Amino acid sequence: MTPGGNDVNRNKWERLEPGDVVLMFRDGEAFVSARITHKTHNQPLADELWSRNDEGDTWEYLYFLDEVTPRSIPNAEVNQMLGYHPCARVQGFNVLDEEKSAVLL
C-alpha cells in the first residue's frame, strides 16, 4: 500500500503481524480471505512492480499472503456482525481491533 496522507496507511501497516487474517472486498462482498506470512517496506521493489500513482506515491508497504481462500460474505452481513451501518461499504485498507476481529473470525 502507499503511505497515505499523514502516513495513515503506514501506521495501519505497522499493526499487521504474520498470522493475521485478511479479508478482501469487491462488489459488495468479501471475496477472499488469506493469512499474512511476511511484510516489508521496499520502495525500490514497489517502483519496479507498479511505478507511481498520480500523487507520486508507490505501493511500498508490502505484505505477503498464504492460505488464500475464496469466500462470498455479503458486506451487509459483515456490517451486522461489526455493528456498522447496514449500508456501509468497505473501502480502502482498514485494520480491526482485537474485539471486532474476534467477532468476524
C-alpha positions in Angstrom: 0.0 0.0 0.0 1.0 3.6 -0.4 2.0 5.6 2.8 -1.3 7.6 2.6 -1.8 11.1 3.7 -0.1 11.8 7.0 1.2 8.2 6.8 -2.2 6.8 7.7 -1.7 3.6 5.7 1.8 3.1 7.0 0.5 3.4 10.6 -2.1 0.7 9.8 0.5 -1.5 8.1 2.7 -1.3 11.2 -0.1 -3.0 13.1 0.0 -6.1 10.8 1.6 -9.2 12.1 2.4 -12.6 10.5 -0.6 -14.9 11.1 -3.2 -12.1 10.8 -6.2 -12.8 8.6 -7.0 -10.5 5.7 -10.4 -10.1 4.0 -10.6 -8.6 0.6 -13.8 -6.9 -0.6 -15.3 -6.0 -4.0 -18.7 -5.7 -5.5 -20.4 -5.7 -2.1 -18.8 -8.8 -0.6 -15.7 -10.3 0.9 -14.5 -12.5 -1.9 -11.3 -13.9 -0.4 -9.6 -14.5 2.9 -5.9 -15.0 3.4 -3.2 -15.1 6.1 -0.3 -12.7 6.3 3.1 -14.5 6.2 5.5 -11.6 5.9 5.7 -7.9 5.5 8.3 -5.5 4.3 8.8 -1.8 3.4 10.5 -1.8 0.0 10.1 1.3 -2.2 12.5 0.1 -5.0 10.6 -3.2 -5.4 7.3 -1.3 -5.5 8.6 1.1 -8.1 9.8 -1.8 -10.2 6.5 -3.6 -9.9 3.9 -0.8 -10.0 5.6 2.5 -10.7 4.0 5.6 -9.2 0.4 6.9 -8.9 -0.6 10.4 -9.9 0.4 11.8 -6.5 3.9 10.3 -6.9 3.4 7.5 -4.4 4.2 3.8 -4.8 2.8 0.8 -3.0 5.9 0.4 -0.9 4.3 -1.1 2.3 4.0 -4.7 1.2 2.5 -7.8 2.9 2.6 -11.3 1.6 -0.2 -13.8 1.8 -0.8 -17.6 2.0 -3.9 -19.7 2.6 -5.8 -17.7 0.0 -9.4 -19.0 0.2 -12.4 -17.9 -2.0 -15.3 -16.5 0.1 -18.7 -15.0 -0.5 -19.6 -13.0 2.6 -22.0 -10.1 1.9 -21.0 -6.7 3.0 -24.3 -6.4 4.9 -23.5 -9.5 6.9 -20.1 -8.1 7.9 -21.7 -4.7 8.8 -24.2 -6.5 11.1 -21.5 -8.6 12.8 -19.4 -5.5 13.5 -22.2 -3.1 14.4 -21.7 -0.8 11.4 -24.5 1.0 9.5 -26.3 -1.6 7.3 -25.3 0.3 4.1 -21.7 1.0 5.0 -19.2 0.0 2.3 -15.8 -1.4 3.0 -13.3 0.9 1.3 -9.6 1.3 1.5 -7.3 -0.5 3.9 -8.5 -1.0 7.5 -7.2 -2.9 10.5 -9.8 -4.0 13.0 -9.2 -4.0 16.8 -9.0 -7.4 18.6 -12.7 -7.3 19.7 -14.1 -6.8 16.2 -11.6 -9.2 14.7 -12.7 -11.9 17.1 -16.4 -11.3 16.2 -15.7 -11.5 12.5 -13.5 -14.6 12.7 
